[in-house]
Amino acid sequence: MSSGNNGSGANGAKKTEELHPHPIMEQLKNVQYCVNSPPRWGEALFLGFQHYILSLGNIVLIPSIIVPQMGGGNDEKAKVVQTLLFTSGVNTLLQSLLGTRLPLVVGGSYAYLIPISSIIQANRFAVLQDPELRFMHTMRSIQGALIVTSGFQILLGFLGLWRNAVRLLSPLSVAPLVALTGLGLYHLGFPLIAECIEIGIPQLIFMVVITQYLPTYLKLKRPICDRFAMLFSIAIVWFYAAILTWSGAYKNANEANCRTDSSGLISGSLWIDMPYPFQWGVPTFNSGDAFTMMVASFVASVESTGVFHASARYGSATPVPPSVVSRGVGWLGIGTMLNAFFGGVTGCTATAENAGLLAMTRVGSRRVVQISAGFMIFFSILGKFGAIFASIPASIMAAIYCIFFGYISSAGLGFLQFCNLNSFRTKFILGFSLFLGLSLPQYFREHRLCSGFGPLHTHSRWFNDTMSVIFMSHGTIAVVVAVFLDRTLPFSNDEAHKDNGSHWWDKFVVYTKDVRNDEFYKLPCQLNTFFPPY
């Protein structure tokens, strides 16, 4: 009788184990190199160079959109790209050493495009007929607005205001934030591939085959295929695109995106050029422009918070404590100030694509990202050499984005393992925030594309731009809706408080509650004395 009960108990335990085969993981276990464990120097150099190549997509695309509208030509565009590359390298070093200390790259933010476009279209610049003069005056106005904005972002981070806001998050509200930080950049994926589909599609196929299929059939001692797939695939497809360009396959104007020599960066760059502060002149200031920029910095901070959590996940670190997130936002503000001083044309954000690269390589080492920052600074000074890599066709980068933005989205969905997905309250908050986070920005984007302005069209230009900046950010809408509902919808009972995962999240809200935080986020030397965690 007793033995029968024991056998029944063993079978019951086995069935329970079979029903729950995937345990909850506070840190990912399949990451080979976490935040504090660097690979060998040779491998780290190649991995850092890979991050540098990936960051070029963001750094080249933003000036390519903005500078021609400002009246600048290839020379001005090359100069702005070199400047943004230089400040991105410096800001990445500062963020990895003194900010969140996570393996993330700091680049230009797309959230600033609307206020920047508004400055470009201002009547005070429309009367300037000389393109070079118009470019200089527009750049100075953008610099002035970014300087004011940086002060707002610095105060938001270092005074702990952002920390108090981040403490409202739970796994249920972090999930749509991180997921839509990746999915919200869908317009940089296949729409850009379609502009040169004969180059973009092969790049996408090569990436998938090399990362997902080749490792199964090539039994190598070291993970070469999935770790350096981006370098291998870009080299192959870029060479293929160069052959098509040199053979004269692209002669029509609408095929310029396919050419490897159409960016104008190589001809416009100097051999050696060191960016310096106020190289475009003394900044000018306008209150309306500055206010809209401040709203854009708020949106960039929200989206960067999502990237912080994804980077921590793929770096096998603990969830980022709110005080560390706030410290990171403060250093993003300093980065925006550097961009303003040097003329980097946009504010700072943590780039989502580089966080996705951590997932593909399974290397979340801080040293790798610091090496990539060194490449950014080096190639920003040696302009011609840096311009060669910056001339990679946009369709190649778009194919890579399809994979890395997907990784970011899946990192957000991974936080749902701590939530009760069988709860109808959880289902409503998650589904509603995701749908509204996709639908509402799409409405604003379509309205802006059709009419040139958002659906809110008042006599106040800065108010219209402010609404467009907020409501065109997928991650911002999703997290605001999720946090509001999560904090206001009543719970049916005490046990339901655990449905949003807050019982698991509580120990990470305060820095000192988990001893592992010092391992990942503690500042070097005695700097914790000046920037104490909370």
NUMAR-85306 format. One record per residue (C-alpha): residue in one letter; x, y, z. Coordinates in Angstrom, 1 decimal. Each point is the difference from the previous one (the first is absolute). Layout:
N
(A, (X, Y, Z))
...
//
This chain:
534
(M, (0.0, 0.0, 0.0))
(S, (2.8, 2.4, 1.0))
(S, (2.1, -0.9, -3.0))
(G, (-3.0, 0.6, -2.3))
(N, (-0.5, 3.5, 1.5))
(N, (3.7, 0.7, -0.5))
(G, (-0.2, -1.1, -3.6))
(S, (-3.1, 2.1, -0.5))
(G, (1.8, 3.0, 1.5))
(A, (3.0, -0.5, -2.2))
(N, (-2.2, -0.2, -3.1))
(G, (-1.9, 3.1, 1.1))
(A, (3.3, 1.9, 0.5))
(K, (1.2, -1.2, -3.4))
(K, (-3.3, 1.1, -1.7))
(T, (0.3, 3.5, 1.7))
(E, (3.6, 0.3, -1.3))
(E, (-1.2, -0.9, -3.5))
(L, (-2.8, 2.5, 0.2))
(H, (2.5, 2.8, 1.0))
(P, (3.1, -0.7, -2.0))
(H, (1.2, 3.6, -0.2))
(P, (1.0, 1.5, 3.3))
(I, (-0.2, 3.8, 0.5))
(M, (3.4, 1.6, -0.4))
(E, (1.0, 3.3, 1.5))
(Q, (3.1, 0.0, -2.2))
(L, (0.5, -1.8, -3.3))
(K, (2.2, -3.0, 0.3))
(N, (1.2, -0.5, -3.6))
(V, (2.0, 3.2, -0.2))
(Q, (3.6, -1.0, -0.4))
(Y, (1.5, 3.4, 1.1))
(C, (-2.0, 2.1, 2.4))
(V, (0.5, 3.7, 0.8))
(N, (3.1, -0.5, 2.1))
(S, (1.6, -3.0, -1.9))
(P, (1.9, 1.2, -3.1))
(P, (1.0, -2.4, -2.8))
(R, (3.6, -0.2, -1.2))
(W, (1.4, 3.2, -1.5))
(G, (0.1, -1.3, -3.6))
(E, (-3.6, -1.1, 0.1))
(A, (-1.0, 3.1, 1.9))
(L, (1.5, 2.2, -2.7))
(F, (-2.1, -1.6, -2.8))
(L, (-3.1, 0.1, 2.2))
(G, (0.6, 3.7, 0.7))
(F, (0.5, 0.7, -3.7))
(Q, (-3.3, -1.8, -0.7))
(H, (-1.8, 2.3, 2.5))
(Y, (1.7, 3.0, -1.7))
(I, (-1.2, -1.0, -3.5))
(L, (-3.6, -0.5, 1.4))
(S, (0.0, 3.4, 1.6))
(L, (0.9, 1.7, -3.3))
(G, (-3.6, -0.7, -1.3))
(N, (-1.5, 2.3, 2.6))
(I, (2.9, 2.5, -0.2))
(V, (-0.2, 0.4, -3.8))
(L, (-3.7, -0.2, -0.5))
(I, (-1.0, 2.9, 2.3))
(P, (2.4, 2.6, -1.6))
(S, (-1.0, -1.3, -3.4))
(I, (-3.6, 0.9, 0.7))
(I, (0.6, 3.3, 1.7))
(V, (3.1, 1.7, -1.6))
(P, (-1.5, 0.3, -3.6))
(Q, (-3.1, 1.6, 1.5))
(M, (2.2, 2.5, 1.8))
(G, (1.7, 1.0, -3.3))
(G, (3.2, -2.0, 0.5))
(G, (1.8, -2.0, -2.7))
(N, (2.3, -3.0, 0.1))
(D, (2.7, 1.9, 1.8))
(E, (-2.3, 1.1, 2.8))
(K, (-1.6, -3.4, 0.2))
(A, (3.4, -1.7, 0.3))
(K, (1.0, 2.5, 2.7))
(V, (-3.2, -0.6, 2.0))
(V, (0.4, -3.8, -0.3))
(Q, (3.6, 0.2, 1.3))
(T, (-1.1, 2.2, 2.9))
(L, (-2.9, -2.2, 1.0))
(L, (2.3, -3.0, -0.2))
(F, (2.6, 1.7, 2.2))
(T, (-2.6, 1.0, 2.7))
(S, (-1.6, -3.4, -0.2))
(G, (3.3, -1.6, 0.8))
(V, (0.6, 2.3, 2.9))
(N, (-3.5, -0.4, 1.4))
(T, (0.2, -3.8, -0.3))
(L, (3.2, 0.0, 2.1))
(L, (-1.6, 2.3, 2.6))
(Q, (-3.2, -2.1, 0.2))
(S, (2.0, -3.3, 0.4))
(L, (2.3, 1.5, 2.6))
(L, (-2.1, 2.4, 2.0))
(G, (-3.6, -0.5, -1.1))
(T, (-1.9, -3.2, 0.1))
(R, (3.3, -1.9, -0.6))
(L, (-1.9, -2.3, -2.4))
(P, (1.3, -1.2, -3.4))
(L, (-2.0, 2.4, -2.1))
(V, (0.9, 2.5, -2.7))
(V, (-1.2, 3.6, 0.2))
(G, (-0.9, 1.5, -3.4))
(G, (-2.4, 2.6, -1.6))
(S, (-3.7, -0.1, 0.9))
(Y, (-2.8, 0.0, -2.6))
(A, (-2.3, 1.6, 2.6))
(Y, (1.6, 3.4, -0.7))
(L, (-0.8, -0.1, -3.8))
(I, (-3.4, 1.8, 0.4))
(P, (1.3, 3.0, 2.0))
(I, (3.1, 0.2, -2.2))
(S, (-2.2, 0.0, -3.2))
(S, (-2.1, 2.8, 1.6))
(I, (3.1, 2.1, 0.5))
(I, (1.1, -0.6, -3.6))
(Q, (-3.4, 1.1, -1.3))
(A, (-0.2, 3.1, 2.2))
(N, (-0.7, 3.3, -1.9))
(R, (3.1, 1.6, 1.3))
(F, (2.1, -2.4, -2.0))
(A, (-2.2, -0.2, -3.1))
(V, (1.0, 3.5, -1.0))
(L, (3.7, -0.9, -0.2))
(Q, (0.9, -0.7, -3.7))
(D, (3.6, -1.1, 0.4))
(P, (-0.1, -3.8, 0.9))
(E, (3.3, 0.2, 2.0))
(L, (-1.2, 3.0, 2.0))
(R, (-3.4, -1.7, 0.6))
(F, (1.8, -3.2, 1.2))
(M, (2.2, 1.9, 2.5))
(H, (-2.9, 2.0, 1.5))
(T, (-2.2, -3.1, 0.2))
(M, (2.8, -2.0, 1.7))
(R, (0.5, 2.7, 2.6))
(S, (-3.7, 0.1, 0.8))
(I, (0.0, -3.8, 0.4))
(Q, (3.0, 0.2, 2.3))
(G, (-1.6, 2.6, 2.2))
(A, (-3.2, -2.1, 0.4))
(L, (2.1, -3.1, 0.8))
(I, (2.0, 1.9, 2.6))
(V, (-3.2, 0.9, 1.9))
(T, (-1.3, -3.5, -0.4))
(S, (3.1, -1.6, 1.4))
(G, (-0.3, 2.0, 3.2))
(F, (-3.6, -1.2, 0.4))
(Q, (1.1, -3.7, -0.6))
(I, (3.0, 0.4, 2.4))
(L, (-2.3, 1.2, 2.8))
(L, (-2.5, -2.7, -0.8))
(G, (2.6, -2.7, 0.5))
(F, (2.3, 1.3, 2.7))
(L, (-2.6, 1.5, 2.3))
(G, (-1.7, -3.5, 0.2))
(L, (-3.3, 1.1, -1.8))
(W, (0.4, -2.7, -2.5))
(R, (0.7, -2.6, 2.7))
(N, (-3.3, 0.8, 1.7))
(A, (-1.8, -0.5, -3.4))
(V, (1.7, -3.2, -0.7))
(R, (-1.0, -1.4, 3.3))
(L, (-3.6, -0.2, -1.2))
(L, (1.0, -2.6, -2.6))
(S, (-0.7, -3.7, 0.5))
(P, (0.9, -3.0, -2.3))
(L, (-3.5, 0.4, -1.6))
(S, (0.7, 3.7, -1.0))
(V, (3.6, -0.6, -0.9))
(A, (-1.0, -2.7, -2.5))
(P, (-1.9, 2.3, -2.4))
(L, (2.6, 2.8, 0.4))
(V, (2.9, -2.2, -1.1))
(A, (-2.0, -1.9, -2.6))
(L, (-1.2, 3.2, -1.7))
(T, (3.4, 1.6, 0.3))
(G, (1.0, -2.6, -2.6))
(L, (-3.2, -0.4, -1.9))
(G, (-0.5, 3.8, -0.2))
(L, (3.0, 0.2, -2.3))
(Y, (-1.6, -2.2, -2.7))
(H, (0.2, 2.8, -2.6))
(L, (3.8, -0.4, 0.1))
(G, (-0.4, -3.7, -1.0))
(F, (-1.7, -1.3, -3.1))
(P, (-1.1, 3.4, -1.4))
(L, (3.7, 0.8, -0.3))
(I, (0.8, -3.4, -1.4))
(A, (-2.6, 0.5, -2.7))
(E, (1.8, 3.0, -1.3))
(C, (2.7, -2.3, -1.3))
(I, (-1.5, -3.5, 0.4))
(E, (2.7, -1.8, -2.1))
(I, (2.6, 1.0, 2.7))
(G, (-2.2, 0.0, 3.2))
(I, (-1.5, -3.4, -0.5))
(P, (3.3, -1.9, -0.5))
(Q, (1.4, 1.8, 3.1))
(L, (-3.0, -1.1, 2.1))
(I, (0.2, -3.6, -1.3))
(F, (3.8, -0.2, 0.7))
(M, (-0.5, 1.2, 3.5))
(V, (-2.7, -2.6, 0.8))
(V, (1.9, -2.8, -1.6))
(I, (3.3, 0.8, 1.6))
(T, (-1.4, 0.5, 3.5))
(Q, (-2.7, -2.6, 0.1))
(Y, (0.9, -2.9, -2.4))
(L, (3.7, -0.1, -0.5))
(P, (0.9, -0.6, 3.7))
(T, (-2.1, -3.2, -0.1))
(Y, (1.9, -1.4, -3.0))
(L, (3.5, 1.4, 0.6))
(K, (1.2, -1.5, 3.3))
(L, (2.6, 2.6, 0.9))
(K, (1.8, 0.1, 3.3))
(R, (-0.8, 3.7, 0.4))
(P, (-3.2, 1.8, -0.9))
(I, (1.3, 1.8, -3.1))
(C, (-3.1, 0.1, -2.2))
(D, (-2.6, 1.5, 2.3))
(R, (2.6, 2.3, 1.7))
(F, (1.4, 1.6, -3.1))
(A, (-2.9, -0.5, -2.4))
(M, (-0.5, 3.7, -0.5))
(L, (3.5, 0.6, -1.2))
(F, (0.0, -3.1, -2.3))
(S, (-3.4, 0.9, -1.6))
(I, (0.8, 3.7, -0.4))
(A, (3.3, -0.8, -1.7))
(I, (-1.7, -2.3, -2.5))
(V, (-3.0, 2.1, -0.8))
(W, (2.0, 3.3, 0.0))
(F, (2.5, -1.5, -2.5))
(Y, (-3.0, -1.2, -2.1))
(A, (-1.5, 3.5, 0.1))
(A, (3.3, 1.5, -1.0))
(I, (0.3, -2.3, -3.1))
(L, (-3.5, 1.1, -1.1))
(T, (0.9, 3.6, 0.5))
(W, (3.3, -0.2, -1.9))
(S, (-1.6, -2.0, -2.8))
(G, (-2.5, 2.8, -0.7))
(A, (-3.1, -1.9, 1.2))
(Y, (-1.3, 3.1, 1.8))
(K, (-0.4, 3.0, -2.3))
(N, (-3.5, 1.3, 0.9))
(A, (-0.5, 2.6, 2.7))
(N, (-2.4, -2.3, 2.0))
(E, (2.8, -2.5, 0.3))
(A, (2.3, 2.3, 2.0))
(N, (-0.7, -1.9, 3.2))
(C, (1.5, -3.2, -1.6))
(R, (3.3, 1.6, -0.9))
(T, (3.1, -0.2, 2.3))
(D, (1.2, 3.4, -1.2))
(S, (-3.1, 2.2, 0.3))
(S, (0.2, 1.2, 3.6))
(G, (2.6, 2.7, -0.8))
(L, (1.7, -0.6, 3.3))
(I, (3.4, -1.1, -1.5))
(S, (0.3, 3.0, -2.2))
(G, (-1.2, 2.4, 2.6))
(S, (2.2, -1.3, 2.9))
(L, (3.5, 1.3, 0.8))
(W, (2.9, -2.3, 0.6))
(I, (0.5, 1.2, 3.5))
(D, (-2.5, 2.2, 1.8))
(M, (-0.5, 0.5, 3.7))
(P, (-3.5, 1.2, 1.1))
(Y, (0.0, 2.8, 2.5))
(P, (-2.6, 2.0, 2.0))
(F, (-2.0, 2.7, -1.8))
(Q, (1.6, -0.7, -3.4))
(W, (-3.2, 1.4, -1.6))
(G, (0.0, 3.2, 2.0))
(V, (-1.7, 1.3, 3.1))
(P, (-3.4, -1.7, 0.8))
(T, (-3.2, 1.9, -0.1))
(F, (-3.0, -0.6, 2.2))
(N, (-3.8, -0.1, -0.5))
(S, (-2.4, -0.9, 2.9))
(G, (-2.5, -1.9, -2.2))
(D, (2.7, -2.2, -1.6))
(A, (1.5, -0.7, 3.4))
(F, (-3.3, -1.2, 1.5))
(T, (-0.7, -2.4, -2.8))
(M, (3.6, -1.3, 0.2))
(M, (-0.6, -0.6, 3.7))
(V, (-3.0, -2.2, -0.7))
(A, (2.1, -1.9, -2.6))
(S, (2.6, -0.6, 2.7))
(F, (-2.7, -1.4, 2.3))
(V, (-1.0, -2.4, -2.8))
(A, (3.6, -0.9, -0.6))
(S, (0.4, -0.7, 3.7))
(V, (-3.0, -2.3, 0.0))
(E, (1.2, -2.0, -3.0))
(S, (3.6, -0.1, 1.5))
(T, (-1.5, -1.5, 3.2))
(G, (-1.4, -2.8, -2.1))
(V, (3.4, -0.6, -1.6))
(F, (1.7, 0.1, 3.5))
(H, (-2.3, -2.9, 1.0))
(A, (0.7, -2.0, -3.2))
(S, (3.7, 0.5, 0.3))
(A, (0.0, -1.1, 3.6))
(R, (-1.9, -3.1, -1.0))
(Y, (2.3, -0.9, -2.9))
(G, (3.1, 0.8, 2.1))
(S, (-1.2, -2.5, 2.6))
(A, (-0.3, 2.7, 2.7))
(T, (-2.7, 0.6, 2.5))
(P, (-2.9, 2.3, -0.9))
(V, (1.3, 3.6, 0.0))
(P, (-0.8, 1.7, 3.4))
(P, (-2.0, 3.3, -0.5))
(S, (2.9, 2.0, 1.5))
(V, (2.4, -1.4, -2.7))
(V, (-2.6, 0.8, -2.7))
(S, (-0.2, 3.5, 1.3))
(R, (3.8, 0.3, 0.0))
(G, (0.1, -1.2, -3.6))
(V, (-2.6, 2.6, -1.1))
(G, (2.1, 2.7, 1.7))
(W, (3.0, -1.1, -2.1))
(L, (-2.2, 0.0, -3.1))
(G, (-0.6, 3.7, 0.8))
(I, (3.7, 0.6, 0.2))
(G, (0.3, -1.8, -3.4))
(T, (-2.7, 2.2, -1.5))
(M, (2.0, 3.0, 1.3))
(L, (3.1, -1.2, -1.7))
(N, (-2.0, -0.5, -3.2))
(A, (-1.2, 3.5, 0.3))
(F, (3.5, 1.5, 0.6))
(F, (1.6, -1.9, -2.9))
(G, (-2.9, 0.3, -2.4))
(G, (-1.2, -3.6, -0.1))
(V, (-3.4, 1.1, -1.3))
(T, (-2.1, -2.2, 2.3))
(G, (-0.3, -1.2, 3.6))
(C, (1.2, -3.3, 1.6))
(T, (-1.7, -3.3, 0.6))
(A, (1.1, -3.6, 0.7))
(T, (-0.2, -1.8, -3.4))
(A, (-2.3, -3.0, -0.2))
(E, (1.8, -1.7, -2.8))
(N, (3.3, -0.3, 1.9))
(A, (-2.0, -1.6, 2.9))
(G, (-1.3, -2.5, -2.5))
(L, (3.5, -0.8, -1.1))
(L, (0.7, -1.1, 3.6))
(A, (-2.6, -2.7, -0.4))
(M, (1.3, -1.3, -3.3))
(T, (3.6, -0.2, 1.2))
(R, (-0.9, -1.0, 3.6))
(V, (2.8, 2.3, 1.0))
(G, (-1.2, 2.7, 2.5))
(S, (3.5, 1.2, 1.0))
(R, (0.5, 3.6, 0.9))
(R, (3.5, 0.0, -1.4))
(V, (-1.3, -0.9, -3.5))
(V, (-2.2, 3.1, -0.1))
(Q, (2.9, 2.2, 1.3))
(I, (2.2, -1.3, -2.9))
(S, (-2.8, 0.9, -2.4))
(A, (0.1, 3.5, 1.5))
(G, (3.7, 0.1, -0.7))
(F, (-0.7, -0.9, -3.7))
(M, (-2.6, 2.8, -0.2))
(I, (2.4, 2.7, 1.3))
(F, (2.9, -1.3, -2.2))
(F, (-1.9, -0.1, -3.2))
(S, (-1.7, 3.3, 0.7))
(I, (3.4, 1.7, -0.1))
(L, (1.3, -2.0, -3.0))
(G, (-2.9, 1.2, -2.2))
(K, (0.7, -1.7, -3.3))
(F, (0.4, -3.5, 1.6))
(G, (-3.1, 0.4, 2.1))
(A, (-2.0, 1.2, -3.0))
(I, (0.8, -3.3, -1.8))
(F, (-1.9, -2.0, 2.6))
(A, (-2.7, 2.6, 0.3))
(S, (-0.8, -0.4, -3.7))
(I, (-1.6, -3.4, 0.5))
(P, (-3.4, 0.1, -1.8))
(A, (-2.9, 0.6, 2.3))
(S, (-1.8, -3.1, -1.2))
(I, (2.8, -2.2, 1.5))
(M, (-0.4, 1.7, 3.4))
(A, (-3.8, -0.3, -0.2))
(A, (0.3, -3.8, -0.5))
(I, (2.1, -0.2, 3.1))
(Y, (-2.5, 2.1, 1.9))
(C, (-2.7, -2.5, -0.7))
(I, (1.8, -2.5, 2.2))
(F, (1.3, 2.2, 2.7))
(F, (-3.2, 1.9, 0.6))
(G, (-1.7, -3.3, 0.2))
(Y, (2.4, -1.1, 2.7))
(I, (-0.9, 3.2, 2.0))
(S, (-3.7, -0.7, -0.3))
(S, (0.5, -3.6, 1.2))
(A, (1.9, 1.3, 3.0))
(G, (-3.1, 2.0, 1.0))
(L, (-2.2, -3.0, -0.4))
(G, (2.4, -2.0, 2.2))
(F, (-1.0, 2.1, 3.0))
(L, (-3.5, -1.6, -0.2))
(Q, (1.4, -3.2, 1.5))
(F, (-0.3, 1.8, 3.4))
(C, (-3.7, 0.9, -0.6))
(N, (-3.1, -2.1, 0.2))
(L, (-1.2, -0.2, -3.6))
(N, (-3.1, -1.9, 1.0))
(S, (-1.3, 3.1, 1.8))
(F, (-2.6, 1.9, -2.0))
(R, (1.3, 3.2, 1.6))
(T, (3.5, -0.7, -1.3))
(K, (-1.4, -0.9, -3.4))
(F, (-1.9, 3.3, -0.3))
(I, (2.9, 2.2, 1.1))
(L, (2.5, -1.8, -2.3))
(G, (-2.2, -0.2, -3.0))
(F, (-1.4, 3.5, 0.2))
(S, (3.4, 1.7, 0.6))
(L, (1.6, -1.9, -2.9))
(F, (-2.8, 0.7, -2.4))
(L, (-0.3, 3.7, 0.9))
(G, (3.7, 0.3, -0.1))
(L, (0.0, -1.1, -3.6))
(S, (-3.3, 1.5, -1.2))
(L, (0.2, 3.6, 1.4))
(P, (3.5, 0.9, -1.3))
(Q, (-0.9, -1.5, -3.4))
(Y, (-3.0, 2.4, -0.2))
(F, (2.2, 3.0, 0.8))
(R, (2.6, -1.2, -2.4))
(E, (-2.4, -0.4, -2.9))
(H, (-1.6, 3.3, 0.7))
(R, (3.4, 1.7, 0.0))
(L, (1.0, -1.7, -3.3))
(C, (-3.2, 1.0, -1.7))
(S, (-0.4, 3.6, 1.2))
(G, (3.5, 1.0, 1.2))
(F, (-1.2, 0.5, 3.6))
(G, (-1.7, -2.1, 2.7))
(P, (-3.7, -0.3, 0.6))
(L, (0.2, 2.6, 2.8))
(H, (0.5, 3.2, -2.2))
(T, (-0.2, 3.1, 2.2))
(H, (1.5, 3.5, -0.5))
(S, (2.8, -1.0, 2.4))
(R, (2.7, -1.8, -2.0))
(W, (1.9, -1.2, 3.1))
(F, (-3.2, -1.5, 1.5))
(N, (-0.7, -1.9, -3.2))
(D, (3.6, -1.4, -0.2))
(T, (-0.1, -0.9, 3.7))
(M, (-3.2, -2.1, -0.5))
(S, (1.5, -1.7, -3.1))
(V, (3.3, -0.8, 1.9))
(I, (-1.9, -1.7, 2.8))
(F, (-2.7, -1.8, -2.0))
(M, (2.3, -1.3, -2.7))
(S, (2.2, -1.9, 2.6))
(H, (-1.3, -3.6, 0.2))
(G, (1.9, -0.8, 3.2))
(T, (-1.1, 3.1, 1.8))
(I, (-3.7, -0.5, -0.8))
(A, (0.2, -3.7, 1.0))
(V, (1.8, 0.6, 3.3))
(V, (-2.2, 2.9, 1.0))
(V, (-3.2, -2.0, -0.7))
(A, (1.4, -3.1, 1.8))
(V, (1.2, 1.9, 3.1))
(F, (-3.3, 1.9, 0.3))
(L, (-2.1, -3.1, -0.2))
(D, (2.3, -2.1, 2.1))
(R, (-0.2, 2.6, 2.8))
(T, (-3.7, 0.9, -0.2))
(L, (-1.9, -3.2, -0.9))
(P, (-1.1, -1.7, 3.2))
(F, (1.2, -3.5, 1.1))
(S, (-2.5, -2.7, 0.6))
(N, (1.9, -1.4, 3.1))
(D, (3.3, 0.2, 1.7))
(E, (1.4, -2.8, -2.1))
(A, (-0.7, 2.0, -3.2))
(H, (2.7, 2.5, 1.1))
(K, (2.5, -2.5, -1.3))
(D, (-1.6, -0.2, -3.5))
(N, (2.1, 2.9, -1.3))
(G, (3.2, -1.5, 1.4))
(S, (0.6, 2.8, 2.5))
(H, (0.7, -2.5, 2.8))
(W, (3.1, -1.1, -2.1))
(W, (0.9, 3.6, -0.9))
(D, (-0.1, 1.5, 3.5))
(K, (3.5, -1.2, 0.9))
(F, (1.5, 1.8, -3.0))
(V, (-1.7, 3.3, 0.6))
(V, (2.4, 1.0, 2.8))
(Y, (3.7, -0.3, -0.9))
(T, (1.2, -1.4, 3.3))
(K, (-2.6, -2.9, 0.2))
(D, (2.0, -2.2, -2.4))
(V, (3.7, -0.6, 0.5))
(R, (0.5, -0.7, -3.7))
(N, (-0.6, 3.6, -0.9))
(D, (3.5, 1.0, 1.1))
(E, (1.4, -2.5, -2.4))
(F, (-1.6, 1.6, -3.0))
(Y, (-0.8, 3.6, 0.8))
(K, (2.5, 1.2, 2.6))
(L, (2.0, 3.0, -1.2))
(P, (3.8, -0.3, -0.1))
(C, (2.4, 1.3, 2.6))
(Q, (-1.8, 2.3, 2.6))
(L, (-2.6, 1.5, -2.4))
(N, (-2.8, -1.7, 1.9))
(T, (0.6, 2.5, 2.7))
(F, (-1.0, 2.8, -2.3))
(F, (-2.7, -1.9, -1.8))
(P, (-1.4, -2.3, 2.7))
(P, (-2.6, -2.6, -1.1))
(Y, (-3.5, -0.1, 1.5))
//
